[in-house]
Amino acid sequence: MKAVIFNASIPKYITTMALGSIHKDFYHSPMSCITYKEVNAPSLPNDHWVKIRTLYGGICGSDLNMILLHDSPSTSPFVSFPFVIGHENLGIIVEKGKDVQGFDIGDKVVADPLLSCDTREVSEHCTNCRTGHYSLCENITKPPISPGISIGFCKDTGGSWGEYYVAHQSHLYKVPDHITDKEAVMVDPICSALHPVMNNFPGNNEKILVVGSGVIGLLVIACIRALGSKCDITIMAKHAFQGKLAKNLGANRIIYTRNQDYFDEFKNITNASLYQPMLGKRFMMGGFDKVFDCVGSSSSIDESLKFTRARGTMILVGLASYPKKVDWTPVWFKELKLTGSMYYNTETFQDGKTKTAYRIALDLLADKKLDIENMVTHTFDIENYRQGIKTALDKRNCESLKVVFKF
């Protein structure tokens, strides 16, 4: 099958890092860690797995982070090289093991890509999987498959940037006929927004700041509204097309970050006070009840901490590896709660009921509580993967949100 492969051998890694510092295009050139080539289709690890023919594979921010070599090498033990990229998926079952129940060849499915205890059929599940927090599984290196946090990071499973991938029956979900393909391929990013929102659900009277108006930032707004919160939402955006969609999804106001003093804007929105220290950015007393940082850069983390009120919560949704020049003073000075967000899990509603994030996302789409189909802005054939990557990276000129590969 044809697929886009990632292989971070030390020579490739060093070469890509050196050339990428000259121009970003070198990060996905033929000399980089990623290549497009013919590889063997993955086989079923055992009789509880299915093989899926890819219909759509999405480009996630984590994929771009990996291609640009922004990930910390500390996570390298939890992948296995070489692997086919792509965990955002939609496909058709073309083969199934003899013990698979509830699914048939020809079913259109999405697969929760996490390779946790249930998919690895570990005899005694880890503490996190037993309590539903399977994105924090402690057994992601255990056989019968190679190490990998998810499909798209494991050499044995394939990924959605290839023609075929395999998935365990426990993580499969049938796609209802009235959910479109472009909605279905958005299930995974929806779940990545549902998880931080449901773990830190905003009260109706709270003031919320969303930092970053890429796909996840916009979906954070959409999920807050779909789940019923009437909180006041401010979102920071770079581009007008992002702001327009944020408003349609339920944001109360858009603060554009280019050439604007948003510190004063936030002071007025939250009735906070600003103080100028001897050196550095102004310090805010007061601020937002909850801040969802969907960027994860050094500057976004630094400012998100400043914009969170005393004893408020800052949720780090965006991927961060080595943030530099972050002033952590607000964490202790204002006794902030700082938490991260890793993929998605079995989520808990305000009434105590639980469902997997994938089931919640599909239910919200089926009930027309999420209107997100137009967030898929660009579609490419897989052989044009480099153009797809460039489009996903160039949001300003391409007005790109979710970029997908169609097979």
C-alpha positions in Angstrom: 0.0 0.0 0.0 1.0 3.6 -0.4 1.6 5.5 2.8 3.5 8.4 4.4 6.1 7.0 6.8 7.9 8.6 9.8 11.3 7.2 10.7 13.3 9.2 13.1 16.7 7.5 12.9 19.5 9.5 14.4 21.0 10.5 11.0 17.6 11.4 9.6 16.8 13.4 12.7 20.0 15.4 12.6 19.8 16.0 8.9 16.1 17.1 9.1 16.8 19.4 12.1 19.7 21.1 10.2 17.9 21.5 6.9 14.7 22.6 8.6 16.5 25.5 10.3 17.2 26.8 6.7 13.6 26.4 5.5 10.5 24.7 6.9 9.9 22.8 3.6 12.9 20.7 4.4 11.0 19.2 7.4 8.9 17.2 4.9 11.4 16.9 2.0 12.6 13.5 0.7 15.7 14.0 2.9 13.6 14.4 6.1 12.2 11.9 8.6 9.1 11.4 6.5 8.8 9.6 3.1 5.9 8.5 0.8 6.4 5.0 -0.4 5.0 1.5 -0.9 4.9 -0.6 2.3 3.2 -3.8 3.3 -0.4 -3.3 4.6 -0.6 -4.1 8.3 -1.9 -7.6 9.3 -4.3 -8.4 12.1 -2.5 -8.8 15.4 -5.1 -11.4 16.6 -8.7 -12.4 16.0 -10.1 -9.4 17.9 -8.9 -6.9 15.3 -10.2 -5.6 12.0 -8.5 -4.2 8.9 -9.9 -0.9 7.7 -9.6 0.7 4.2 -9.0 4.4 4.7 -11.6 6.9 3.4 -10.2 10.0 5.2 -7.1 10.7 7.3 -6.8 14.1 9.0 -3.7 16.2 9.7 -3.6 16.8 13.5 -1.6 19.5 15.2 0.3 16.7 16.9 1.3 15.4 13.5 2.6 18.8 12.5 4.5 19.1 15.8 6.1 15.7 15.1 7.1 16.6 11.5 8.6 19.9 12.7 10.5 17.9 15.3 9.0 20.0 18.2 8.2 16.9 20.2 10.3 16.1 23.3 12.6 13.0 22.7 11.4 11.9 26.1 8.3 10.4 24.4 10.4 8.4 21.9 10.1 5.1 24.0 6.4 5.2 23.4 6.4 5.0 19.6 7.9 2.4 17.3 9.7 3.2 14.1 9.0 3.3 11.2 5.3 4.0 11.5 2.6 5.2 9.2 1.4 8.7 10.3 -2.2 9.5 11.0 -4.6 8.8 13.9 -7.6 10.9 12.8 -9.5 8.4 10.7 -12.5 7.2 8.9 -12.7 4.0 6.9 -14.5 0.8 5.8 -13.9 -2.6 7.4 -12.4 -5.0 4.8 -11.2 -7.9 7.0 -12.0 -9.0 10.5 -10.8 -11.6 12.9 -13.0 -14.6 13.7 -13.7 -13.4 17.2 -14.9 -9.9 16.3 -18.5 -9.3 17.3 -20.9 -6.5 16.4 -19.0 -5.4 13.3 -19.1 -6.7 9.7 -17.1 -6.3 6.5 -18.4 -3.2 4.8 -19.2 -1.2 8.0 -18.2 2.4 7.9 -16.3 3.1 11.2 -14.1 5.4 13.1 -11.6 3.9 15.5 -10.5 5.5 18.8 -6.8 5.2 18.0 -5.4 4.8 21.6 -3.5 1.5 22.1 -4.3 1.0 25.8 -4.8 -2.1 28.0 -8.0 -3.2 26.3 -6.5 -3.2 22.8 -3.3 -4.9 24.0 -5.5 -7.4 26.0 -3.4 -7.0 29.1 -4.5 -9.6 31.7 -4.5 -7.0 34.5 -5.4 -3.5 33.4 -3.3 -0.6 34.8 -4.9 1.7 37.4 -5.7 4.4 34.8 -7.4 2.1 32.4 -9.5 0.5 35.2 -10.8 4.0 36.1 -11.5 5.0 32.5 -8.5 7.2 32.1 -7.1 5.0 29.2 -5.2 7.9 27.5 -2.9 7.6 30.5 -2.4 3.9 30.1 0.9 2.6 31.6 1.1 -0.5 29.3 1.5 1.2 25.9 4.7 -0.7 25.3 3.3 -4.2 26.0 2.8 -6.9 23.3 1.2 -8.3 21.2 1.8 -5.0 19.3 4.9 -2.8 19.3 5.1 0.3 21.5 2.8 3.2 20.6 0.4 5.5 22.3 -2.0 5.2 19.4 -2.6 4.2 15.8 -0.4 6.5 13.7 2.5 6.1 16.1 2.9 2.3 16.1 4.7 0.4 13.4 2.3 -2.6 13.6 -1.0 -0.8 13.1 -0.6 1.4 10.1 -2.2 4.8 10.2 -4.7 7.0 8.3 -2.0 8.5 6.1 -1.9 5.1 4.4 -4.4 3.0 2.5 -5.1 0.6 5.4 -4.8 0.4 9.2 -5.9 -2.1 11.8 -7.9 -1.4 15.0 -9.2 -3.5 17.9 -12.9 -4.2 18.1 -13.1 -2.6 21.6 -12.3 0.8 20.1 -14.5 0.7 17.0 -17.6 2.9 16.4 -20.1 2.6 13.5 -20.8 5.8 11.8 -24.6 6.5 11.3 -25.7 7.1 7.8 -26.8 10.7 8.5 -23.4 11.7 9.7 -21.3 12.9 6.7 -17.8 11.7 6.0 -16.4 15.2 6.7 -18.2 15.2 10.1 -17.0 11.7 10.9 -13.3 12.5 10.3 -13.7 15.3 12.8 -14.7 13.0 15.6 -11.1 12.6 16.9 -10.4 16.4 17.1 -13.8 16.9 18.7 -12.8 14.4 21.4 -9.5 16.3 22.0 -11.7 19.3 22.8 -14.3 17.5 24.8 -11.8 16.0 27.2 -10.4 19.3 28.6 -13.9 20.9 28.5 -15.6 18.1 30.4 -12.7 17.9 33.0 -13.0 21.6 33.6 -16.6 22.4 32.7 -17.3 26.1 32.9 -20.1 27.3 35.1 -22.8 29.6 33.6 -21.4 32.6 35.4 -17.8 32.1 34.7 -15.6 34.1 32.3 -13.6 31.9 30.0 -10.6 32.6 27.7 -9.6 30.4 24.8 -6.1 31.1 23.6 -5.7 30.0 20.0 -8.3 29.7 17.3 -7.1 26.7 15.4 -9.2 23.6 15.1 -9.0 22.6 18.8 -9.6 26.1 20.1 -12.7 26.5 18.0 -13.9 23.1 19.0 -13.5 24.0 22.7 -16.0 26.7 22.1 -18.3 24.4 20.1 -18.2 21.7 22.9 -18.8 24.2 25.7 -22.0 25.4 23.9 -23.1 21.9 22.8 -22.9 20.7 26.4 -25.0 23.6 27.6 -22.8 26.1 29.4 -23.9 29.8 29.1 -20.5 31.1 30.3 -18.9 34.2 28.8 -16.3 33.1 26.2 -13.5 35.3 24.8 -11.2 33.8 22.2 -7.9 35.1 20.9 -7.5 34.8 17.1 -4.9 35.8 14.5 -7.1 35.9 11.4 -10.5 37.2 10.5 -11.7 33.9 9.1 -11.0 32.2 12.4 -12.9 35.0 14.3 -15.9 34.7 12.1 -16.2 31.0 12.7 -15.6 31.4 16.5 -18.5 33.8 16.6 -20.7 31.4 14.8 -19.8 28.6 17.2 -20.7 30.7 20.2 -17.9 33.0 21.3 -19.1 36.2 22.9 -16.2 38.2 21.6 -13.0 37.8 19.5 -9.8 39.5 20.4 -7.4 39.7 17.5 -3.8 39.5 18.6 -2.1 41.3 15.7 -1.2 44.9 16.6 -3.6 45.1 19.5 -3.0 45.7 23.2 -5.2 42.8 24.5 -3.9 43.2 28.1 -6.1 46.3 28.3 -9.0 44.5 26.6 -8.8 41.6 29.1 -8.6 44.1 32.0 -11.9 45.6 30.9 -13.6 42.2 30.2 -12.8 40.8 33.6 -12.7 44.0 35.7 -9.0 43.2 36.6 -6.1 45.4 37.5 -2.8 45.7 35.6 0.5 46.4 37.2 3.8 47.2 35.5 6.8 45.5 37.0 10.4 46.8 36.7 11.0 44.5 33.8 8.8 42.4 31.6 5.1 42.2 30.7 2.4 43.7 32.9 1.0 41.6 35.7 -2.8 41.0 36.1 -4.7 40.8 39.4 -8.1 39.3 38.7 -8.7 37.7 35.3 -10.5 34.8 33.8 -11.9 31.9 35.8 -10.6 29.4 33.3 -8.1 29.7 30.5 -7.8 27.0 27.8 -4.4 27.4 26.2 -4.8 25.6 22.8 -1.4 26.8 21.5 1.2 25.6 23.9 4.0 28.0 22.9 6.3 29.8 25.4 4.5 33.1 25.0 1.0 31.6 25.1 1.8 29.7 28.4 3.4 32.8 29.9 0.4 35.0 29.1 -2.2 32.4 30.0 -0.9 32.2 33.5 -1.0 36.0 33.8 -4.6 36.1 32.5 -6.0 33.5 35.0 -7.5 34.9 38.2 -6.3 33.9 41.6 -7.3 30.3 42.3 -8.5 30.0 38.8 -7.6 27.2 36.4 -5.2 27.2 33.4 -5.7 24.2 31.1 -2.8 23.4 28.8 -4.4 21.8 25.8 -1.8 22.7 23.2 1.3 20.6 23.0 4.4 22.0 24.7 7.8 20.4 25.0 10.4 23.0 26.1 8.7 26.3 26.9 11.3 29.0 27.4 11.1 32.3 29.2 7.8 31.3 31.0 7.3 33.3 34.2 5.8 30.8 36.6 5.2 33.4 39.3 1.4 33.4 38.9 1.2 29.7 39.8 2.3 30.3 43.3 1.5 34.1 43.7 -2.2 33.5 42.7 -2.4 29.8 43.7 -3.4 28.7 40.2 -4.6 25.3 39.3 -2.5 24.2 36.3 -3.5 21.0 34.4 -2.8 19.3 31.1 -5.0 17.4 28.7 -3.9 14.1 27.0 -6.1 12.8 24.2 -9.5 11.8 25.7 -11.1 9.1 27.9 -14.3 7.9 29.4 -15.7 11.3 30.2 -18.0 12.3 33.1 -21.0 14.5 32.6 -22.1 17.1 35.2 -24.9 14.6 36.4 -22.3 11.9 37.0 -23.1 9.8 34.0 -20.2 8.5 31.9 -19.5 7.8 28.2 -16.5 7.5 26.0 -15.5 10.7 24.3 -16.0 9.0 20.9 -19.6 8.1 21.8 -20.3 11.6 23.0 -18.9 13.1 19.9 -20.9 10.9 17.6 -24.1 11.5 19.6 -23.5 15.3 19.4 -23.1 15.1 15.7 -26.1 12.8 15.3 -28.3 15.2 17.4 -27.1 18.2 15.3 -25.6 19.9 18.3 -22.3 20.4 16.6 -22.1 22.2 13.2 -18.5 21.6 12.2 -18.5 20.1 8.7 -17.3 23.4 7.2 -14.2 23.2 9.4 -12.8 20.7 6.9 -11.3 23.4 4.6 -8.9 21.4 2.3 -8.8 17.9 0.9 -5.7 16.3 -0.8 -4.8 13.0 -2.3 -2.1 11.2 -0.3 0.5 11.6 -3.0 0.2 15.3 -2.5 1.0 15.0 1.2 3.6 17.7 1.1 1.1 20.2 -0.2 -1.3 19.1 2.4 1.3 19.7 5.2 2.2 23.1 3.7 -1.5 24.1 3.6 -2.1 23.0 7.2 0.9 25.1 8.3 0.1 28.2 6.3 -3.2 29.3 8.0 -2.9 32.9 7.1 -2.6 32.6 3.3 -4.6 29.3 2.9 -7.3 30.1 5.5 -6.9 26.4 6.5 -8.5 24.7 9.5 -8.8 21.0 9.2 -6.8 19.6 6.2 -7.5 15.9 5.3 -6.3 13.3 2.9 -9.0 11.5 0.9 -8.4 7.9 -0.4 
